[in-house]
Amino acid sequence: MKKILSLGLLAVFALFVLTACQSALTANKAGNNSNKSAPKTGEQAHTDDAPRISLADAKKDFDAGSAIFVDTRAEASYKNEHIKGSINIPAETVETRYKEIPTDKKIIAYCS
């Protein structure tokens, strides 16, 4: 039962990460090819159903120890710059490394 629950959580997490990251890439590509002005700071159009969390709420949960940041970018990007205390699990490795993600905390994944 625990294995089924873990696999289910993995599938949901992977779906959210891949969907959110793909949307960010698509939005960036579209933004580079259009004449529209860039969104204001803190604003971004989202074309997926991935849940979002405000920066203030994410920081509050992380500082309280109830959340973990998972950086889903490539290792080189993570090494260049990342949120202090985050763990790096690139999106393409989630299926093989999901056991490294704590299950007793809120998972806040980011990719850009």
CYANA upper distance limits for C-alpha pairs under 8 A (distance plus 0.5 A):
  1 MET  CA      5 LEU  CA      6.76
  2 LYS  CA      6 SER  CA      6.61
  3 LYS  CA      7 LEU  CA      6.62
  4 ILE  CA      8 GLY  CA      6.58
  5 LEU  CA      9 LEU  CA      6.65
  6 SER  CA     10 LEU  CA      6.59
  7 LEU  CA     11 ALA  CA      6.63
  8 GLY  CA     12 VAL  CA      6.80
  9 LEU  CA     13 PHE  CA      6.49
 10 LEU  CA     14 ALA  CA      6.40
 10 LEU  CA     94 VAL  CA      8.28
 10 LEU  CA     95 GLU  CA      7.70
 10 LEU  CA     98 TYR  CA      6.90
 11 ALA  CA     15 LEU  CA      6.56
 12 VAL  CA     16 PHE  CA      6.73
 13 PHE  CA     17 VAL  CA      6.62
 14 ALA  CA     18 LEU  CA      6.45
 14 ALA  CA     91 ALA  CA      7.84
 14 ALA  CA     94 VAL  CA      7.08
 14 ALA  CA     95 GLU  CA      8.09
 15 LEU  CA     19 THR  CA      6.35
 16 PHE  CA     20 ALA  CA      6.37
 16 PHE  CA     50 ALA  CA      5.76
 16 PHE  CA     51 PRO  CA      8.28
 17 VAL  CA     21 CYS  CA      6.42
 17 VAL  CA     50 ALA  CA      8.49
 17 VAL  CA     72 THR  CA      7.95
 17 VAL  CA     91 ALA  CA      7.28
 17 VAL  CA    109 ALA  CA      7.11
 17 VAL  CA    110 TYR  CA      8.09
 17 VAL  CA    111 CYS  CA      8.44
 18 LEU  CA     22 GLN  CA      6.34
 18 LEU  CA     91 ALA  CA      7.14
 19 THR  CA     23 SER  CA      6.56
 19 THR  CA     48 ASP  CA      7.04
 19 THR  CA     50 ALA  CA      7.50
 20 ALA  CA     24 ALA  CA      6.71
 20 ALA  CA     48 ASP  CA      7.27
 20 ALA  CA     50 ALA  CA      6.76
 21 CYS  CA     25 LEU  CA      6.74
 21 CYS  CA    110 TYR  CA      8.41
 21 CYS  CA    111 CYS  CA      6.43
 21 CYS  CA    112 SER  CA      8.27
 22 GLN  CA     26 THR  CA      6.58
 23 SER  CA     27 ALA  CA      6.43
 23 SER  CA     46 HIS  CA      7.38
 23 SER  CA     47 THR  CA      6.90
 23 SER  CA     48 ASP  CA      7.37
 24 ALA  CA     28 ASN  CA      6.55
 24 ALA  CA    112 SER  CA      8.18
 25 LEU  CA     29 LYS  CA      6.66
 26 THR  CA     30 ALA  CA      6.56
 27 ALA  CA     31 GLY  CA      6.41
 27 ALA  CA     45 ALA  CA      8.31
 28 ASN  CA     32 ASN  CA      6.68
 29 LYS  CA     33 ASN  CA      7.02
 30 ALA  CA     34 SER  CA      6.73
 31 GLY  CA     35 ASN  CA      8.33
 31 GLY  CA     36 LYS  CA      7.77
 31 GLY  CA     38 ALA  CA      7.60
 39 PRO  CA     43 GLU  CA      6.00
 39 PRO  CA     44 GLN  CA      6.39
 40 LYS  CA     44 GLN  CA      8.30
 53 ILE  CA     57 ASP  CA      6.94
 53 ILE  CA     58 ALA  CA      6.76
 54 SER  CA     58 ALA  CA      6.60
 55 LEU  CA     59 LYS  CA      6.56
 56 ALA  CA     60 LYS  CA      6.61
 57 ASP  CA     61 ASP  CA      6.65
 58 ALA  CA     62 PHE  CA      6.55
 58 ALA  CA     67 ALA  CA      8.13
 58 ALA  CA    108 ILE  CA      7.90
 59 LYS  CA     63 ASP  CA      6.38
 60 LYS  CA     64 ALA  CA      6.63
 61 ASP  CA     65 GLY  CA      6.82
 61 ASP  CA     66 SER  CA      5.79
 61 ASP  CA     67 ALA  CA      5.83
 62 PHE  CA     66 SER  CA      6.38
 62 PHE  CA     67 ALA  CA      5.18
 62 PHE  CA     68 ILE  CA      6.64
 62 PHE  CA     69 PHE  CA      8.12
 65 GLY  CA    105 LYS  CA      8.43
 66 SER  CA    105 LYS  CA      5.66
 66 SER  CA    106 LYS  CA      6.67
 67 ALA  CA    105 LYS  CA      5.34
 67 ALA  CA    106 LYS  CA      4.80
 67 ALA  CA    107 ILE  CA      6.31
 67 ALA  CA    108 ILE  CA      7.38
 68 ILE  CA     86 SER  CA      7.09
 68 ILE  CA     87 ILE  CA      8.39
 68 ILE  CA    102 PRO  CA      8.25
 68 ILE  CA    105 LYS  CA      6.93
 68 ILE  CA    106 LYS  CA      6.74
 68 ILE  CA    107 ILE  CA      5.78
 68 ILE  CA    108 ILE  CA      6.52
 69 PHE  CA     83 ILE  CA      8.15
 69 PHE  CA     85 GLY  CA      7.88
 69 PHE  CA     86 SER  CA      5.15
 69 PHE  CA     87 ILE  CA      6.92
 69 PHE  CA    107 ILE  CA      6.75
 69 PHE  CA    108 ILE  CA      5.32
 69 PHE  CA    109 ALA  CA      6.24
 69 PHE  CA    110 TYR  CA      7.85
 70 VAL  CA     86 SER  CA      6.09
 70 VAL  CA     87 ILE  CA      5.54
 70 VAL  CA     88 ASN  CA      6.36
 70 VAL  CA     89 ILE  CA      7.05
 70 VAL  CA    107 ILE  CA      7.43
 70 VAL  CA    108 ILE  CA      6.53
 70 VAL  CA    109 ALA  CA      5.05
 70 VAL  CA    110 TYR  CA      6.81
 71 ASP  CA     78 TYR  CA      7.61
 71 ASP  CA     82 HIS  CA      7.91
 71 ASP  CA     86 SER  CA      6.95
 71 ASP  CA     87 ILE  CA      6.49
 71 ASP  CA     88 ASN  CA      5.28
 71 ASP  CA     89 ILE  CA      6.64
 71 ASP  CA     90 PRO  CA      7.43
 71 ASP  CA    109 ALA  CA      6.38
 71 ASP  CA    110 TYR  CA      5.68
 71 ASP  CA    111 CYS  CA      6.40
 72 THR  CA     88 ASN  CA      6.61
 72 THR  CA     89 ILE  CA      5.67
 72 THR  CA     90 PRO  CA      4.58
 72 THR  CA     91 ALA  CA      5.42
 72 THR  CA    109 ALA  CA      7.13
 72 THR  CA    110 TYR  CA      6.52
 72 THR  CA    111 CYS  CA      5.62
 73 ARG  CA     77 SER  CA      6.76
 73 ARG  CA     78 TYR  CA      6.94
 73 ARG  CA     88 ASN  CA      7.82
 73 ARG  CA     89 ILE  CA      7.84
 73 ARG  CA     90 PRO  CA      5.45
 73 ARG  CA     91 ALA  CA      7.15
 73 ARG  CA    110 TYR  CA      8.33
 73 ARG  CA    111 CYS  CA      5.71
 73 ARG  CA    112 SER  CA      7.91
 74 ALA  CA     78 TYR  CA      6.91
 74 ALA  CA     89 ILE  CA      8.49
 74 ALA  CA     90 PRO  CA      5.76
 74 ALA  CA     91 ALA  CA      8.42
 75 GLU  CA     79 LYS  CA      6.58
 75 GLU  CA     88 ASN  CA      7.39
 75 GLU  CA     89 ILE  CA      8.49
 75 GLU  CA     90 PRO  CA      7.38
 76 ALA  CA     80 ASN  CA      6.70
 77 SER  CA     81 GLU  CA      6.85
 77 SER  CA     82 HIS  CA      8.35
 78 TYR  CA     82 HIS  CA      5.82
 78 TYR  CA     88 ASN  CA      7.19
 82 HIS  CA     86 SER  CA      7.66
 89 ILE  CA     93 THR  CA      6.87
 89 ILE  CA     94 VAL  CA      6.77
 89 ILE  CA     97 ARG  CA      7.56
 90 PRO  CA     94 VAL  CA      7.10
 93 THR  CA     97 ARG  CA      6.50
 94 VAL  CA     98 TYR  CA      5.73
 97 ARG  CA    101 ILE  CA      8.31
101 ILE  CA    107 ILE  CA      8.46
102 PRO  CA    107 ILE  CA      8.48
